[in-house]
Amino acid sequence: MGLHKADCHLEYARLYLAMDKKEDAKKMIHKMGYHRRDVDVEEIEEKLL
């Protein structure tokens, strides 16, 4: 179940970015705490800058 939760957190972060809610996106990224999708996390974090 943890893998699915990590995927959901990443998609929520992308959704928050699309809604211009960067602080919420940052919270989702840090809440995830999982490294299988580090490339996706890096992509989203670049957009937060």
Biopython code that builds the backbone (N, CA, C, O; Angstrom):
import numpy as np
from Bio.PDB.StructureBuilder import StructureBuilder

atoms = [
    (1, "MET", "N", (0.821, -1.200, 0.000)),
    (1, "MET", "CA", (0.000, 0.000, 0.000)),
    (1, "MET", "C", (0.863, 1.262, 0.000)),
    (1, "MET", "O", (0.444, 2.305, -0.501)),
    (2, "GLY", "N", (2.060, 1.165, 0.558)),
    (2, "GLY", "CA", (2.938, 2.328, 0.632)),
    (2, "GLY", "C", (3.296, 2.893, -0.730)),
    (2, "GLY", "O", (3.404, 4.108, -0.889)),
    (3, "LEU", "N", (3.479, 2.027, -1.711)),
    (3, "LEU", "CA", (3.807, 2.496, -3.066)),
    (3, "LEU", "C", (2.670, 3.329, -3.639)),
    (3, "LEU", "O", (2.900, 4.354, -4.280)),
    (4, "HIS", "N", (1.465, 2.889, -3.408)),
    (4, "HIS", "CA", (0.315, 3.615, -3.929)),
    (4, "HIS", "C", (0.156, 4.967, -3.233)),
    (4, "HIS", "O", (-0.211, 5.958, -3.864)),
    (5, "LYS", "N", (0.434, 4.999, -1.940)),
    (5, "LYS", "CA", (0.356, 6.265, -1.210)),
    (5, "LYS", "C", (1.395, 7.248, -1.734)),
    (5, "LYS", "O", (1.109, 8.437, -1.874)),
    (6, "ALA", "N", (2.602, 6.760, -2.025)),
    (6, "ALA", "CA", (3.649, 7.632, -2.558)),
    (6, "ALA", "C", (3.225, 8.194, -3.908)),
    (6, "ALA", "O", (3.412, 9.381, -4.175)),
    (7, "ASP", "N", (2.661, 7.353, -4.752)),
    (7, "ASP", "CA", (2.184, 7.825, -6.058)),
    (7, "ASP", "C", (1.084, 8.865, -5.895)),
    (7, "ASP", "O", (1.054, 9.857, -6.623)),
    (8, "CYS", "N", (0.191, 8.646, -4.957)),
    (8, "CYS", "CA", (-0.884, 9.618, -4.707)),
    (8, "CYS", "C", (-0.322, 10.947, -4.227)),
    (8, "CYS", "O", (-0.774, 12.004, -4.665)),
    (9, "HIS", "N", (0.645, 10.906, -3.342)),
    (9, "HIS", "CA", (1.251, 12.151, -2.853)),
    (9, "HIS", "C", (1.887, 12.931, -3.994)),
    (9, "HIS", "O", (1.772, 14.155, -4.050)),
    (10, "LEU", "N", (2.555, 12.231, -4.900)),
    (10, "LEU", "CA", (3.163, 12.913, -6.045)),
    (10, "LEU", "C", (2.100, 13.551, -6.938)),
    (10, "LEU", "O", (2.267, 14.682, -7.393)),
    (11, "GLU", "N", (1.040, 12.848, -7.181)),
    (11, "GLU", "CA", (-0.015, 13.402, -8.031)),
    (11, "GLU", "C", (-0.725, 14.563, -7.360)),
    (11, "GLU", "O", (-1.100, 15.527, -8.027)),
    (12, "TYR", "N", (-0.915, 14.485, -6.043)),
    (12, "TYR", "CA", (-1.480, 15.626, -5.321)),
    (12, "TYR", "C", (-0.545, 16.828, -5.402)),
    (12, "TYR", "O", (-1.004, 17.962, -5.542)),
    (13, "ALA", "N", (0.746, 16.592, -5.315)),
    (13, "ALA", "CA", (1.711, 17.690, -5.431)),
    (13, "ALA", "C", (1.592, 18.340, -6.803)),
    (13, "ALA", "O", (1.622, 19.566, -6.913)),
    (14, "ARG", "N", (1.458, 17.534, -7.843)),
    (14, "ARG", "CA", (1.284, 18.094, -9.197)),
    (14, "ARG", "C", (-0.031, 18.876, -9.298)),
    (14, "ARG", "O", (-0.084, 19.932, -9.927)),
    (15, "LEU", "N", (-1.067, 18.359, -8.687)),
    (15, "LEU", "CA", (-2.356, 19.051, -8.690)),
    (15, "LEU", "C", (-2.235, 20.402, -7.986)),
    (15, "LEU", "O", (-2.716, 21.414, -8.495)),
    (16, "TYR", "N", (-1.597, 20.416, -6.825)),
    (16, "TYR", "CA", (-1.409, 21.672, -6.102)),
    (16, "TYR", "C", (-0.588, 22.667, -6.925)),
    (16, "TYR", "O", (-0.862, 23.867, -6.903)),
    (17, "LEU", "N", (0.411, 22.175, -7.645)),
    (17, "LEU", "CA", (1.188, 23.067, -8.510)),
    (17, "LEU", "C", (0.298, 23.674, -9.589)),
    (17, "LEU", "O", (0.376, 24.871, -9.866)),
    (18, "ALA", "N", (-0.540, 22.853, -10.190)),
    (18, "ALA", "CA", (-1.440, 23.337, -11.234)),
    (18, "ALA", "C", (-2.411, 24.384, -10.687)),
    (18, "ALA", "O", (-2.853, 25.273, -11.415)),
    (19, "MET", "N", (-2.733, 24.271, -9.411)),
    (19, "MET", "CA", (-3.640, 25.214, -8.759)),
    (19, "MET", "C", (-2.872, 26.390, -8.142)),
    (19, "MET", "O", (-3.461, 27.232, -7.464)),
    (20, "ASP", "N", (-1.567, 26.441, -8.378)),
    (20, "ASP", "CA", (-0.679, 27.480, -7.853)),
    (20, "ASP", "C", (-0.680, 27.520, -6.322)),
    (20, "ASP", "O", (-0.662, 28.589, -5.714)),
    (21, "LYS", "N", (-0.702, 26.337, -5.721)),
    (21, "LYS", "CA", (-0.627, 26.197, -4.260)),
    (21, "LYS", "C", (0.703, 25.538, -3.922)),
    (21, "LYS", "O", (0.756, 24.376, -3.519)),
    (22, "LYS", "N", (1.767, 26.298, -4.093)),
    (22, "LYS", "CA", (3.117, 25.743, -3.946)),
    (22, "LYS", "C", (3.413, 25.244, -2.538)),
    (22, "LYS", "O", (4.094, 24.232, -2.378)),
    (23, "GLU", "N", (2.920, 25.928, -1.525)),
    (23, "GLU", "CA", (3.183, 25.484, -0.148)),
    (23, "GLU", "C", (2.549, 24.122, 0.110)),
    (23, "GLU", "O", (3.148, 23.268, 0.765)),
    (24, "ASP", "N", (1.336, 23.918, -0.405)),
    (24, "ASP", "CA", (0.685, 22.616, -0.251)),
    (24, "ASP", "C", (1.451, 21.538, -1.008)),
    (24, "ASP", "O", (1.563, 20.404, -0.540)),
    (25, "ALA", "N", (1.979, 21.894, -2.179)),
    (25, "ALA", "CA", (2.762, 20.941, -2.965)),
    (25, "ALA", "C", (4.027, 20.546, -2.196)),
    (25, "ALA", "O", (4.400, 19.374, -2.169)),
    (26, "LYS", "N", (4.680, 21.527, -1.574)),
    (26, "LYS", "CA", (5.885, 21.235, -0.786)),
    (26, "LYS", "C", (5.567, 20.285, 0.361)),
    (26, "LYS", "O", (6.331, 19.359, 0.637)),
    (27, "LYS", "N", (4.441, 20.515, 1.026)),
    (27, "LYS", "CA", (4.052, 19.641, 2.133)),
    (27, "LYS", "C", (3.858, 18.212, 1.656)),
    (27, "LYS", "O", (4.279, 17.271, 2.329)),
    (28, "MET", "N", (3.225, 18.041, 0.505)),
    (28, "MET", "CA", (3.000, 16.695, -0.024)),
    (28, "MET", "C", (4.319, 16.008, -0.355)),
    (28, "MET", "O", (4.490, 14.818, -0.087)),
    (29, "ILE", "N", (5.242, 16.753, -0.931)),
    (29, "ILE", "CA", (6.541, 16.184, -1.305)),
    (29, "ILE", "C", (7.264, 15.690, -0.056)),
    (29, "ILE", "O", (7.794, 14.579, -0.041)),
    (30, "HIS", "N", (7.285, 16.511, 0.984)),
    (30, "HIS", "CA", (8.018, 16.141, 2.192)),
    (30, "HIS", "C", (7.293, 15.066, 2.998)),
    (30, "HIS", "O", (7.923, 14.280, 3.706)),
    (31, "LYS", "N", (5.990, 15.038, 2.888)),
    (31, "LYS", "CA", (5.199, 14.041, 3.592)),
    (31, "LYS", "C", (5.447, 12.641, 3.028)),
    (31, "LYS", "O", (5.343, 11.642, 3.741)),
    (32, "MET", "N", (5.774, 12.590, 1.743)),
    (32, "MET", "CA", (5.931, 11.311, 1.065)),
    (32, "MET", "C", (7.028, 10.461, 1.692)),
    (32, "MET", "O", (6.784, 9.307, 2.043)),
    (33, "GLY", "N", (8.226, 11.005, 1.840)),
    (33, "GLY", "CA", (9.326, 10.285, 2.475)),
    (33, "GLY", "C", (9.658, 8.955, 1.833)),
    (33, "GLY", "O", (10.023, 8.005, 2.525)),
    (34, "TYR", "N", (9.538, 8.879, 0.538)),
    (34, "TYR", "CA", (9.779, 7.623, -0.177)),
    (34, "TYR", "C", (10.648, 7.929, -1.390)),
    (34, "TYR", "O", (10.484, 8.977, -2.016)),
    (35, "HIS", "N", (11.570, 7.032, -1.730)),
    (35, "HIS", "CA", (12.570, 7.378, -2.740)),
    (35, "HIS", "C", (12.444, 6.645, -4.065)),
    (35, "HIS", "O", (13.301, 6.815, -4.932)),
    (36, "ARG", "N", (11.427, 5.850, -4.253)),
    (36, "ARG", "CA", (11.252, 5.134, -5.514)),
    (36, "ARG", "C", (11.021, 6.107, -6.663)),
    (36, "ARG", "O", (11.412, 5.829, -7.797)),
    (37, "ARG", "N", (10.400, 7.229, -6.387)),
    (37, "ARG", "CA", (10.052, 8.184, -7.430)),
    (37, "ARG", "C", (10.849, 9.483, -7.285)),
    (37, "ARG", "O", (10.313, 10.566, -7.518)),
    (38, "ASP", "N", (12.117, 9.380, -6.904)),
    (38, "ASP", "CA", (12.947, 10.570, -6.688)),
    (38, "ASP", "C", (13.019, 11.462, -7.919)),
    (38, "ASP", "O", (13.059, 12.685, -7.789)),
    (39, "VAL", "N", (13.035, 10.878, -9.104)),
    (39, "VAL", "CA", (13.095, 11.688, -10.330)),
    (39, "VAL", "C", (11.855, 12.570, -10.426)),
    (39, "VAL", "O", (11.951, 13.741, -10.792)),
    (40, "ASP", "N", (10.704, 12.017, -10.101)),
    (40, "ASP", "CA", (9.467, 12.796, -10.125)),
    (40, "ASP", "C", (9.490, 13.892, -9.067)),
    (40, "ASP", "O", (9.046, 15.014, -9.312)),
    (41, "VAL", "N", (10.009, 13.561, -7.895)),
    (41, "VAL", "CA", (10.108, 14.542, -6.822)),
    (41, "VAL", "C", (11.009, 15.705, -7.253)),
    (41, "VAL", "O", (10.673, 16.868, -7.030)),
    (42, "GLU", "N", (12.134, 15.394, -7.860)),
    (42, "GLU", "CA", (13.051, 16.441, -8.324)),
    (42, "GLU", "C", (12.378, 17.329, -9.369)),
    (42, "GLU", "O", (12.549, 18.548, -9.353)),
    (43, "GLU", "N", (11.621, 16.723, -10.267)),
    (43, "GLU", "CA", (10.913, 17.492, -11.297)),
    (43, "GLU", "C", (9.934, 18.472, -10.669)),
    (43, "GLU", "O", (9.863, 19.635, -11.066)),
    (44, "ILE", "N", (9.187, 17.999, -9.695)),
    (44, "ILE", "CA", (8.206, 18.861, -9.036)),
    (44, "ILE", "C", (8.899, 19.942, -8.221)),
    (44, "ILE", "O", (8.466, 21.094, -8.233)),
    (45, "GLU", "N", (9.971, 19.587, -7.512)),
    (45, "GLU", "CA", (10.681, 20.576, -6.699)),
    (45, "GLU", "C", (11.295, 21.672, -7.559)),
    (45, "GLU", "O", (11.362, 22.820, -7.119)),
    (46, "GLU", "N", (11.744, 21.357, -8.767)),
    (46, "GLU", "CA", (12.268, 22.383, -9.675)),
    (46, "GLU", "C", (11.183, 23.403, -10.013)),
    (46, "GLU", "O", (11.461, 24.596, -10.132)),
    (47, "LYS", "N", (9.970, 22.937, -10.165)),
    (47, "LYS", "CA", (8.871, 23.825, -10.498)),
    (47, "LYS", "C", (8.444, 24.684, -9.310)),
    (47, "LYS", "O", (7.779, 25.704, -9.485)),
    (48, "LEU", "N", (8.823, 24.273, -8.112)),
    (48, "LEU", "CA", (8.485, 25.042, -6.915)),
    (48, "LEU", "C", (9.373, 26.270, -6.744)),
    (48, "LEU", "O", (9.022, 27.194, -6.011)),
    (49, "LEU", "N", (10.498, 26.285, -7.404)),
    (49, "LEU", "CA", (11.435, 27.406, -7.242)),
    (49, "LEU", "C", (10.987, 28.662, -7.939)),
    (49, "LEU", "O", (11.679, 29.679, -7.885)),
]
sb = StructureBuilder()
sb.init_structure("model")
sb.init_model(0)
sb.init_chain("A")
sb.init_seg("    ")
for serial, (resi, resn, name, xyz) in enumerate(atoms, 1):
    if name == "N":
        sb.init_residue(resn, " ", resi, " ")
    sb.init_atom(name, np.array(xyz, "f"), 0.0, 1.0, " ", f" {name:<3s}", serial, name[0])
structure = sb.get_structure()
